[in-house]
Amino acid sequence: MELGRPGAAATAFRQRWPAWMLLWVSTLSCSFSLPASLPPSLVPRVRSSYTLGKTFLGLDKCNACIGTSICKKFFKEEIRLDNSLVSHLGLPSQDLLSYAANYSDDSKTWRPVEISRLVSKYQSEISDKRICASASGPKTCSIERILRKTGRFQKWLQAKRLTPDLVQGLPSPFLHCPSQRLLDRVVRRYAEVVDAGSIFMDHFTDRDKLRLLYTLAVNAHPIILQIFPGAEGWPMPKYLGSCGRFLVSTSTRPLQEFYDAPPEQAADIAYQLLGVLESLRSNDLNYFFYFTHVDAGMFGIFDNGHLFIRDASALGIIDKQEASQAADRTGENEDIFSCLVSGCQVQMSSCDTVPEKQNLVLVCQQLLPQLLRGKFPSPVQQEIDSALSLCSKDASTNLEVFGATSLLKNILRSLRTCDPRFAYRYPDCKYNDRF
């Protein structure tokens, strides 16, 4: 509905108060009460409200983006930012990697979600400048036009199937050791296209191929959420969709918020963490998932106490069933897609040299001491510290690390309690020792 055509007074008002024009757009959600004395002719037009919202989301950069599958939710205000993240001018901070929000299917019932960038806004700007510079263009250019002209994308346009040679040189750990089976899974489960389910890309438009290539080149996190969904037992939050350069997933609290948790809760979280790492090493699909590095922000806990991988960007995958092809990091396969984030300086170990103990060693070094040290009675604490000391040593063999973490897991199991705080396994834990 048009609220009135602004005249000269409206123009003067906008010049003095430009934040009014940004209000609807940048928040996409926050309600705002106009001053009672403001005449109708000075009210900004509702129909223009999403122009800058598209800029905030990165829709103006598409198809160098993740996708558009959930944009309607933003525009219908069925995804609303948490008010605590919005300034007094109604503008969310541009500097955050993720934003707490609420999501609804009917505008009546709401649930928490997380809206995340692939990389920081600053990194995105650097990446866009690199794209322009790669074509000897000005500081601003048509990013999509330049990416479409690259030799790599021209190969993608001709391809019927996503094969390892098409992703050679991309910096993501996810693509460091790609197998055809893994890439077929990407195409078959890619949620940003209609009629997913085939290993062939016949149903992909040029736009779909560019979006998938861009996402894989910048950060494969949303792809991993799509192809290894939590609904099938994988320890990942649910991928709800994307809009521009943001993805939306179910919300978790980062692990570091639980470093001061009481002993029984810390024991439960640590026990789950070891269980997750075990499933990454040994699973029915014969994929070995390994972290290149870990920090507390990579893991999160749902409201029901269940632990999940919150950030999969540092996950590499080795196919134990089908031979993986090690990524060629020679200059022959490097192009602008290789350098969008890393600056072409990524160094990765050989696929054959990633030890099975790697995840456990990293977690024993970086995360478990923060959760477990100094929280339990002396005899138990000494056993925990001894196990942590062994599993955190780079020099320990695979068997020594597996033995130490198995012992640690048994200790933690005995320290867990069965009560409503752990809703993901309660009340089942009252009747079944498995929980």
N, C-alpha and C positions, 0 to 999 in steps of 0.2 A: 504494500500500500504506500503511495506517495504522500508524504506528509506536508508538502508545500514547496513551491519553487522559491529558492532564496534569491533575494535581490542584493542591492548594494550593502545593506546592513549585514546580511549573511556573509558576504565576502570579507567585510571588515572583521567580523567575529572570527572567521576562520584564520585570518592572518594573525590575530592576536592569540588564538587558542588552538593551535594545530593538533593538540592531543585529542580534542573531541573527534577529529576525523579518524584517528587511529583506534579509537576505543573499541568499536565492535569487532574490528578485524583481528587485532593481536591477541585478544583474550579468547575469541571464538566462543566464549561461554559466560563470562562474568556479567551479571546484571548490573545496570547503572541507572540511577535515578536522576533525570534531568531537573535542573532548578525550576521551581514552579513558575518563576517569573519569565522564563525563556519563551518568547513568542514562537508560534508554530513555524514561521518562515525561516527561523534560525536552526531548526532541527535538521541534522544531517539526513540525507536520504537513506533509507534502509537498504534499498536495492544496490547501493554501491559499497555496502559494508564489508564485503569479502575481498575486495581488490587487494588490500595490503595483507589480508589473512593468507592469501595464496602465496604472497612473498615470504611471509613468516614460515609457512609450511614447506616452502621450496617448490611449490607447484609451478612457479614461473621458470624453473630449471628443467622441468620434464621435457624430454624423456630421459635426461640424465638424472634419474631419481629411482626410488624403490618401486613405486606404483601408485595407484589411485583407488584401490578396492574399498577403502573405508572413508573416502572424502565426504560422501553423503551424510555420514554420521556427524562430521564436524559442522557441515553447513546447516544441518537440522538441529544443531546444538544438543545432540544426544551424546556427545563427548564434551565434557566441561572441565576446564583446568581447575585445580585446587586453588581456592581464593588466596591461600597463604603465599602462592607463588606470583601473585599479581600485585603490582605496585599501586600506589594511590592514584595514579593516572590510568589505571586499567591495563597496564602493559606488562606482559611477562618478561622476565629476564631473557635476554638473547644468548646468554653465556652458558646455560646449563646443557648438559648432555641428555638429561631426561627430566620429565615433568610428571608429577602426580596428577591424576585426573580421575573423573568418574564417567562411567559408561552405562548407557541405558538402551533397551530395545523397545521401550514403550513410553519413555519420558516420565514414568512413575516410580519404577524400581531402579536403583543405581548400584553399581559395584565398582570397586577401585580398579584402575588400570594404570599402566605406565606408558607414556609417550616418549619415544627415544629417537635421537639422531643416530646416524651411522658413525659420524665423527663430529667433533666440535664445530661450531659455526666458523671459528677462525680457520680450522683445517679445511673446511669446505671452501672457504674463500681462497685459500692458497691453492687448493686443487683446481678451482675454476680458472685461476690466473695461469696455472701451468698448462691447462688445455688451450687457452688463448695463445700463450707464448709458443706452444708446439706448432702452431700454424703461422707464426710470425705476425699474429694479429695484435690489435690494441688490447688494453687492459680489460676491456669488456668486449664480448663477442657472442655469437650464437654458439653456445657450447654444444648443443645437439648437432648442428650442422658440421662442426669440426669432427666430432666423434664418429659421425656417420661416414665421413670420407676416409677414415683410417683403414689400413689394410686388414687389420684384425676384424673390424666389423663387417667389411665386405665379405670376408670368409664366412662369418656368422650368417649373413644374408643368404648365402648359397647352401649352407649346411642343412641337412634334413635331421641330423642327429647331433647332439652335443658330445663331442669326442675329446680325448685328452689334449690333442694338438691345439684345439681352440682355446684352451685355458692355460697353455704354457706361458710362463712369464708373469702370470698374475701373482701378487704378493701374499694373498691370504693363506694362512696355515692350512685352511680347509682344502685348498687346491694344491698343496705341496706334493702330495702323493696320490693323484687322482686315478681311480680305476673307472673302466667303462660302466661297471655296475653302479658305482656311486653317482656318476653323472646322469645315468638313466633315471635314477631315483630323483635327482634334482628336477629334471624335465617333467617326470610323471606326477610330481607332487607340488609343482610350482603354483602357488595359490593366487598369483596375480593375473592369471589367464583363465578364460572360460574353457570348459571341456577338458580339464586336466585329466590325466590318466594314461596317456600314450607316451612311449619313450621317444617318439618322433616329434619334431617341432613343426609339423605341417600346419597346426592350428595356431602357431605363433605369428603375430603380425611383426612387421619391422620394428614397431614401437615396443612390443613385448620383448623382443630379442635385445634391444638396446638397454631396456630397464634391467633385464636379468644380468647382462654383461656388466653394466655399471655397478650393480649391487655386489656382484662377485668380486669386482676389482677393488671396491672401497672397503666393504666389511660384509662377510658372509653370514653374520649372526642371524638376520631374518630368514635366510635360506635354511640354515640348520634347524631353526624352530619349525619350519614348514615340513621338512622331510623326516624329522625325528620327533613327532608330536607327543606331548605328555599323555594324550588320550590312549596311546599305545604303550605306555609304561616308560617312556624315555623321561629323564629328569629335566625336562624343559618347560618353561611357562608357555601358555597357549598364545599362538600368533593370531591376532584378531584382524589384522589388515594393515594397510599402509596408505599414506597420503603425502605425496611429494617426497620429501627427504626424511619423513618421520614414519616410524612403525609403532603400532599399538599392540601391547601384550598384557597379559594378566599381571597384577601387581604383586611384588614381593618386597620384604624389608631386607636390606643388605646385611650380610653376615656380621659386619663390624658392630652393628647395633646390639649384638648379643654377646659381646666380649665380657660384659659384666653380668651375664645371666647367672642365676643360682646354679649350684652344682648339678642337680638332676636335669635341668634344661640344657646346660652345657654338655653333659654326657650324652643326652639324646641327640643333639645337633651333631656332635663329633661322630657318634655312631652312624648317623645317616650319611654324613660326608664320606666316611670310609666305604659305606655301602654303595654310594653313587660312583665312587672311583672304581670299585670292583666291577660294577655293571659296564663302565666304560672300557674296561680291559677285557671282559668276558661277557658276551651276549649272543643271542640266538642268530644274529645276522653276521657274526664274525667280522665286525668292524672293531678296530682298536682306536679309541679316541684318546688323544694325548694333548695336554696343555703345554704350550710353549713357555708360559709363565702363569703365575696365579697371584691374585690379591683378593681381599675380602669382598670387594665389590662384585666379583664374578659369581658369587653364590648368594642366594636369598632364601628367605623363609616366608611361606604363606601364612595367612592368619590362623590356619589349622595346625601350624607347627611343622608342616612338611617342607623339607629342604629341596631346592631345585638349583640348576645352573641358571644364573640370572643374566650372564653375559657370555656368549659362546664365541666371541670374536677371536679368542686365542686358542681355539680347538683345532687341532689337526686330526685327520682321519686316515688310517692305513687299512686297506682292505686285506684281511687275512685269507679270504676265500678266493679272491681273484687278484692276479698280480697288479700292483700299483705301478704307475709310471712316474718316476721321480721328475719333479718339475725342473726344466732346464733354465738355469738362471744366467745363461750366457747372453751376450748382447743381441744375438740373433732373434730371440723371442721377446725382447723387451720393447715396449712402445709406450705411448702416453698412458694406457690403461695400467701399465706396470708401476707407474710413478705418481698416481693420483694422491696417495697418502704417504707412502714410504720414502719418496724421493729416490727411488731405485737403489736404495742402500740395504735392502733386506738380505740377511744372511741366515740360511736355514741349514740344519744338519741333514745328512742323508737319511732317506726313509729307512734304510737298513740299520741305522745306528741309533734309532730312538729306543731306549730300553723300556721294558714293560714296567719297571719300577718308577718311571719318571714322575707320574702324577702323585704317587704316594710320597716320594722324596720332597717334592715341592710343597705339598700340603703339610707334611711333618715339619718342614723348615719355616713356613710362612704363616700358617693358620692355626694348626692345632695347639701350639704353645700358648697362643693368645686366649684360646678357649679354656684350656685345661689346667694350666699351671697355678698352683697355690690355692686350689679350691676344695681339696679332698683331705680326709684324715691321713696322717703320716704314712702308714704302711701302703695304702692304696696309691697315694701321691707318688711315692718312690717307685712303685711298679710302673705307673704311667710315665714318669720322667725317664725311666730307664728305656722303655719301649720307644719313646719319642727320640731319645738320643741315638738309638740304633737306626731307626727308619729315616732320620734326617741326614745321615751321612752319605755324601756322594760316593764314597768309596765302598759302601756296603753293596753286596751282591743282590741280585734279584731275590734269591731265596731268603737272604737275611732280612731284607725289607719286608717281604711277604710274611715271614714268620713274626716279625715285630708288630706289624699292623694287625695280624690275626690275633695275637695275644692282647693287643690294645683294644681291639673290638670286643673280645670276650669280657674284658674288665669293664668296659663302658656299658655293655649289655646288662651287667648285674647292677649298675648304678642308676639305670633308667627307672622311672616310676610310671604307674598306670593311673592317670587321672585326666580330667577333661581339658587340661591345658594342651594335651597332645591329641587333639580331635582327629587327626589323620589316622590314628590307630586306636582310638577309644570309642566305644567300650570293648572292641574286639580283644584288646589286650587283657581283659578280665577273664576271658574264656579260652584264649589260645596263646601259648607261650611264644609262638612265632612272631607276635606283635609286641 
